[in-house]
Amino acid sequence: MINNYENRISGDSPFKPSFEQYIQSKPGRGSLKVQVSAANQSFPVGDVFVDVAVLSDGVRYSLYHDVTDSSGIVNEIVLPSCAAADNNSPETAGKNDVTYLVSVYHPAFKEVVDFPVTVQDRVETILPVALEPLSNGTEA
């Protein structure tokens, strides 16, 4: 069965006025790179649909989606984060981190849904995702 990727994405558009408050409360910017592979990270997987979302006040907002290139990579996803100064002391370290939910879909592999990843100000986070193949075209 082939996945209909667009129907798999839940959540509202982040460009609604209610989401502006979230963006303003996160003045920093971090980046995310997603690397998708198979066979114990031996082979990159292209044409994988990658979705990045965030939960804000109980609502899931899908912020970004793209398809991996032939190297299995979606690169330079810039996301709101807390300012680096907010995590500079031992008392505040890690308390202001922003966690995003990454989901990946490809019709030949098991889905990865809402995998949590932390993004920090002025830091590129690299998320390796190892996919498992479907057995006989159905999930095991």
N, C-alpha and C positions, 0 to 999 in steps of 0.2 A: 504494500500500500504506500503510495506517495504522499508525503506530508504536504499540506497546504500551509506554507510558512506564515503567510499574512494572517490566517485565521488563528494561529497559535499564539500570537502576540496579544497579551492582555494589558490592560491599563489605559489610562487616558493620555492625551497629548501633553507633553511638558510645557507647551506654550500657552496654556490657559492662565488667566490672571492668578488663580490660586497657587500656581507653581512659582510665580515670580518671587514670593516671599522666601521660598526654599533657596532659590538661586542667590538672592541677596544675603541670606544668612550664611552662605558658604562662599566667601570672597576669594578663596584660593583656587588654583587650577592644577590638577594633576592629570597625567595621561595614562592610558591603558593600551597595552598591546596584547592581542590574543593570538596564540600560536596553536593551531589544531593539527593533530597528527593521529596516526593509527599504528598498529603493530608495535607496541611498546616504544612509541615515539620514533620509529624508524622511517615512516613515510608521511610527508605532509599531505593534508587533505584540502583540496581546493573546493570552491563552490559550497562551502558550509555557511549556513545562515547564522549570524551572530547577533544576539539582542542583548543590550545592556539596559537595566532598569534599576529603579530605586523605590524603596517604600518610604513614603512621607505621609504622616498622619493617617496611617492605615490604608493609603491608596497607592497602588503600584503604578508608577509612571515609567513607560518605555521611553528612554532618552535617545537611544541610538540603535540603528541596525544596519548591517552591511553583510557582504558575502566575502569569504576569504579568497585571496588570490591563489595562484598555482603553487605558491610556497606555503599555503595554509595559514596565512597571516592577515589579520586586520590590524592596521597600525594607526597610531596617533589619534586615539579616541580621547578628546579633551573633556574632562568632567569636573564639576564643582567639587571643591574640598574645603576643609577648614584652613585658615591661614596658618603657615608654618609657625608663626609666633604663638599661636594658641596651644602648641604642643612642646614648647621649649623648656619647660621645667619638669622635674621628676613628679610633681604633684598633678600635672595636667597631661603628661605623656600618655597617648593612646585614648584618652577620654573623649577627644573631639574627632576621632577618625570617622570617615564616611565609608560605609559599606554599600557596594553596588551588587546587583544580582545579574550574573551572566548566564545566558541560555544559548545552547547551540543545537542546530537541527540539520540533519542530512538524511535523505531517504534510505541510505544504505547502512546507517549506524544508529545505535541507541541514542536517544536524546539526553542531553545534559540540561537540567532545568534549575534555574535560580541558584547557581553556584556562587557563594559569597566571595567578594574580593574587596580589599580595602585600598582606597586611593588617597594619597597624601599630596599636599601642596608641593609643586615643583619637582615631583618624583615620577619617573616612568615605571609603572608596575607592569611586569610581564607575567601573563597568565598562560601556562601551558595546559592544553586540554587534550587528553588522550581518549579517543573514541573507541568504543567496542562495536564490532560489526553485528548486524542483525543475523539471526540464524534462520535460513529459509525465507527471508523477506518479512518475518514477523518478529516482534520482540519476545525474547526468552523470559 
